[in-house]
Amino acid sequence: MSQAEAWELAGNSIPADWREVNLMDFCYPKQWKTISTSQLIDSGYVVYGANGKIGFYNEYTHEKPTLMITCRGATCGNLHVSESFSYINGNAMALDDLAEKQVLQKYLLYALKTRGLGDVISGSAQPQITRQGLSSVKVLLAPVAEQQQIAAKLDELLAQVDNLKTRLDTIPKIIKRFRQSVLAAAVSGKLTEDWHATKSLSVVVTIGEVASDIRYGTSKKCDYEKGNTPVIRIPNIDNGFLNLTDMKFADFDDKELNSLSLVVGDLLLIRSNGSVDLVGKTALISEKDVHCLYAGYLIRIRLNQQLVVPKYVLYCLQSSQIRKIIEMQARSTSGVNNINSKELAALPFLRPSLQEQTEIVSRVEQLFAYADQIEQRVKDAQSRVNHLTQAVLAKAFRGELTAEWRAQNPELISGENSAVALLARIKAEREQIQTVKKAKM
């Protein structure tokens, strides 16, 4: 189904003076010789690969900026415009010999973005777009003056959309910093300063002083299909809680089941990982988790809950103050970062009264819930903005962005300026080019 037919089926219509035209009627898609990465040099003419610039070469294939389509790999169908004097590698299809007096390059770029090229991608193991596949691609062609208007309006509107995306993308970082500042205030006592005038002050203790047991997990091999007991692994440790959607299993004897059991309020911490950012990442065990055991790269902290509120200790371990200590101790040049039980037991933190710990947890949860609401609103806004680009493109190629302009400039879209006349000139030029080529043969 063509783009025009799809819009008509959806109850939309395109301007009467536009025409749908085959891509290969006004350009010649071509794959140029592929240069291997070993042939690239440090400077010279820019080389474009499947998805943008990949290096330099001592020759160029295209003197003018050229529209290209990624024709191999995961990004198949992406669109780029090359710089002047560049080499377009064989992983991209160059739209050569564009009838640029009749079809503006920027207009064609937007037309193809609107249409999309998913329907001409073939191959499963290695997605690709072939010249034969592009032979079925059709685009909507407006008169040249209107092409200029459409391209200019889309440049302006999509720049505003990109600016909005950029601004939205900065908000999650701000929220992350907000959460860290909340934790910093919580574990330093600043979040509950109003308590200290009438209540007892905090004391500095270590994890070992408030833990009744610190124990490594099982080294037993786990399997997705075999075994009766689910085993928590590194991928299951989320941001303060467990994600049990991807579980492996193993069988254990009674001794192991008892020694590696979990109870509500236990903390599970990643003790060893190639990424130092993951070492020390902690989850709090809830009622839904206690049927599991845990793997050897994790360490269980069983807390004395007469001394501490488990979620308060979780917040301490998540705070930037303790994260810095953990990362400093765990960082290794061997590729595997690790914190052992003695180092973990020696981690210091501020322990206020149980009553104040409970109040701190409550205040942190309220502030985090507020941050979660903002974060969700941002995600919703990002989703709407991501759809906005395609919505703007669709409006442009239904003629809605230039409806007023067409009404004010009928002479620029009719007669010799019409799309019909445009197609006739393209056909005449193509025939002339073919005649010249045959004469040279």
N, C-alpha and C positions, 0 to 999 in steps of 0.2 A: 504494500500500500504506500502510495506517495505521500509526501508531507501535505500537499494541498488536499488530497482525498481524506487524510486523517483529520485535518481541521474541519473539513466540511461535514464529516461524520459526527464530529463533536459539536456541531451546531455553529461553528465559526465560518468565516469566509475571508478570502483574501481580496485585495483590491482588483477590480475588473481589468485594470491596465497592466497587471503583473502577469508573468508567464512562468511556468515550471519548465526547467531546462536541464538536460543531462550534463553532468559535470564534465564529461569528456568532449562535449561540443565546444568548450571554450578554453580547455587546457589539456596538457598531456602528462598524466602522472608517470613518473619514472623513478626507478631505483638505480642509483649510481653505484659504481664499484665500491665494495666495502673495504675500508682500511682497518687493519688489525691494530690493537692498542700498542703493539710493539713498534709500529711504524710511526706513531705520533712523536712529535718533537716538542721542545720547550717553548718555541715561539714560531710565529708564521701566520698562516691563514687559519681562522677558527674552523674546527671540525664539529659538525652536529651529528650525534648518534641517534639512538632510539628516542631519547627523551631530553634533548638539549645538548649543550656544549660538552664535549668530552676531551678536547685538547687542541693541538695545532698540527698543521701539515704544510709542506712546501709547495702545494698546488691548491687551486680552488676550482670548484665546479660551477659556481654561480657568482656572477658579477653583481647582480642586483639582489635586494632582499627577496626571499622566495618563501611562499607558504609551503609547509611540509606536514605530512601525516605520519605519526609513528606507526610502522607497519609490522613490527615484531615485538613479542614479549608481553609482559603484564600490563604495560601502559599503552597497548595497541589502541589506536584511534585518537590519541592526544594530538593537539595541533600546536605548531610553533611557526614563527617567522624568523628566518635566518638574517644575520647581518650581511652587509655588502661584502663581496669578495670572501666567500666561505665555501667550505667543502661539505656537501650533504652526503653522509654515509649511507650505505645500503640498508640500514635498519630503519630508515625513514623514506617515505615516498615524496619526492619533490613534485609539486604541481607546476611543471615547466610550461613555457610558452603561453602563459596566461594572456588572454585577450584583454589586457589591462585598461584599454581605452573604453571598453564596454562593461567590464566586470572589475570593480575596484577590489584590490586585495583585502583591505580591511573589511569590506562588506562581505566578501566570500568567507573570510575567517569566521565572522559572526554567523553567517548563514549555515556553515558546517557545524559550528558549535550548537546552534539551535536544533539542527536536524539530528546530530549524533551519528556515530558510525558503527554502533554496536551490531547492527544487522548485517554488516559486510565482513565481520571478523570470522575467520575460519580457523580450524585446527583446535585441538584440545590440549595436547601436551605443550605445544608452542603456538599460542595465538598469533595470527598473522592477517594482514590485509594485502590482497594482491591487486594488480592492475585490472584483472578481470572482475574482481569483486567491486572495484570502484566504478566499473562500467555501468552499474545499475543505479548509481547515486544520482539523485536529482535535487536541485535547489531552486528556490523561488528567486526570480530575477525581476528587479524593479528598474525603472528608468534610471539612467546614470545620476541625474541631479538628485533623485530621491535616495539612491544608494549613498550619496555623500551625506544627506541629511540623517539617514538611519545610522551610518557609521559614527557621525559626530555625536548624535544623541546617546548612542550606546556607550561611546567613550566616556561621556560625562556621567551617565547614570551608573555604569558599572564601576567607575572610579569611586563614586559615593558608596556603593555596596562594599567594595574592597576596604574602604576607609572604616566603614561600620564593622566589618569583620575583624579588622585589626584592633579596633577599640574593644570589641567584645572578647577577643583572644587574650587581652591583658588582664581581664577581670579574674579568671581562675588563679593567676599568680598572686593577685592582691588578696584573694580569699585564703590562699595557702599561707601567705605571710600573716594574715589575721589570725588563723588558727594557731600558728606557732607563737604569736605574741600572747594569745590567750593562755596557752600552755606555760609559756615563760612566766606570766603573771601568776598562774595557778600554783606552780611548784616553788615559786620564790616567796609566796605569802602575800604578794601585792593584791591579788584578786580578793582577798578576805582581810584586808588591813583594818576594816571596821570592827573585826572581832577582837583584835589584839589589846584593846583598851580594857576589856572586861574579862577576857579569857586567857588561859595559859598560853605561853609562847611555844613555838615549834622547837624541836631538837634535831640535830643532824645525826642520821643513822645510816647504816649500809644495808644493801639488799640481804646480805647474809644474816644480819641481826633480826630481820623480820620474816625470814623464810624458815620453815620447818624442814624443808627438803629441796635440794637442787639436783636434778637427775637428767642424764643424757637419754636419748631415745633408743629404739631398737635398730640393730644393724641388719636385721633379717630382710631378705629380698621380698619385695611386695609385687603383686600382680593384679591386673585389672579384672581377671576372671576367676582366679583361684584364691581360696582363703575365706574365712568366716568373719574376721574382724577387720573393720576399716582402719587404715593407718594414715594419720595426718602427715603431710609432707610440706616442703617449702612452698609449693604453689598454692597450698590451702591457707597460708597465712596472709590475711588481707589487712586492711588498715584498722587494726584494733580488734578484729573479730575473725572467725573462721569462715571460709567459703568451701563448702563440702560438695560442690558440684562435680569435682574431678577427683575421684577417690580410687586408691588401690587397696588390696586386701592381703592378709597373711593369716596363718594359723599360729596360735600361741598356747603354751601350757599354762597351768593355773598360777605358777610362780610369776611368769611374765605378765599375765593379765593383772595380777595384784600389784606388782612393782611399777608397772607403766600405766596404771589406771589414771583417769582424769576425774577431777571433781569440780563442781562449780566454783569459780574464783581462782582456779589455777591460771598461771600465765605460761604460754608457749612462746619461745623466743628462738629466732634463727641464729645459730651460733657459728655457722661456717658457710661461706659462699664466695663465688668468684667476684661478685659485686659487693664492695664495702658498704654501699647504700642499703643493702638488704640485711647485713649482719646487725642483729639487735632488733629487727622488726618483730613486733610482739602482738599476740592475740590473746584476748581474755576468754576463758572457757565458760560457756553458758550451759544451760540444761540440755540443749539439743546436741551438744558435743561430747557428752560424757561416755557415750558408747564406743568411742574411738580410742586407739593407742596412738603413739607418735614415733616418727622416724629418727634416725641417729643424728641428722644434721640440725635437729631441734633440741632444745633443753627446756625442761619443765621446772617452773618455780612454784612450789607450794607455799603459800603465805600463811602466816599466823594471823588469822582474821580478828583476833582479839587486840592486835597491835595496829593493823592497817586495813584500809578499805581497798580491795583488789583493783578497782578501777582507778583509784587515785595513784597507785603504784604504776599502773599502765600509763597514765598521763605523764608521770615522771620519766618513764623510759622513752616516751615519745617526744619529750621536750628537747629543744635544741641544746640545753645545758648538758644533759646526759648523752645525747646523740654524739656530741663532739668528743666526749671521753671514750665512748664505745668505738667510734671510727678511728680514733688515734691509737687505741690499743689493738684493734683488729687488723688495721692496714698492714698488708704484707707485700713484698716484692716477688713472692713465689707464685702468685696468681690465685692463691686460696687465702682469703681473709678469715680470721677466726677469733672468737672470744671464748675463753674457757670458763669453767665453773668458779675458779678462784677469782678471776678478774671480775666476773659477774657479781659474785658475792661481795666484792670490795667496792662496788659502785655506791657513792654516797648520795643521799637525798634528804630533803627537809621533811620531817614527820611532825605535823601538828596533831592535835587531839583527834580521836575518831569522829567526834561531832563536827570539827572543822573540816576534816577530810570529806565527810559526807556533804557538807555545804559546798566545798570546792567542786566536787563532782557534779553537784546539781547546777552550779553556776556555769561550769564549763559546758555541760550538756545543753543548757539554754542558749548559750552563745554559739555553740556548734550547730544547733538546730536552726538558728537564725542564718548562719553561714550556708547551711544545706539548702534553705529556701532560696537564698540569693543564687546559689550555684545552679539549682534546678531552673530558675527563671532565665539564667544566662544560657543554659543548654537549650531551653525552648527557643530563646531568641536566636541562638546560633543556627538551630534547625530551620527556623523561618527564613533567616538571611541566606542560608545555603540554597533554599528553594527560590529565593528572590531572583538570583541571577538568571535561572532558567525561565522564570516568569517574565522578567523584563525582556529577554531574548524572544520569547514567544509573542509578546505584545508587539515587538518591533516587526516580526515577520508575519504578523496578521495585518500590518499596516496601521496599527492603532497609534503608534508614536508619531506618525507623519500624516494623520488624517487631516488635521487643520492645515498643514503645509500644502497638501495636495489640493485642498479646496481653494487656497489662495494663489496657487501657481499651476493652473490647468495647462498652460502652454508648455510647461517643462516636462509634462508626462504624456503628451499627445503628439500626433503627427510624426515628424522625424525624430522626436524625443521619446516616443513610446517604446515599450518593451518589445513590441512586434518589430518595429524598425531596427531596434538594437539587435535582435536575433538575426535579422536579415543581414546586417553588416558583419556580425560574427561569422555567419555562414559564408559570406563572400570572401572574407579574409582567410578563413580556413581553406577554402577551395583554392585561393590564390597561392597559399603556402604549399599545398599539395602539388599544384601545377609546377611551381618552381623546383620542388624536390624531385619530381619525376623528370624534369628537364635536365637536372644535374646528373641523373643516374646513367 
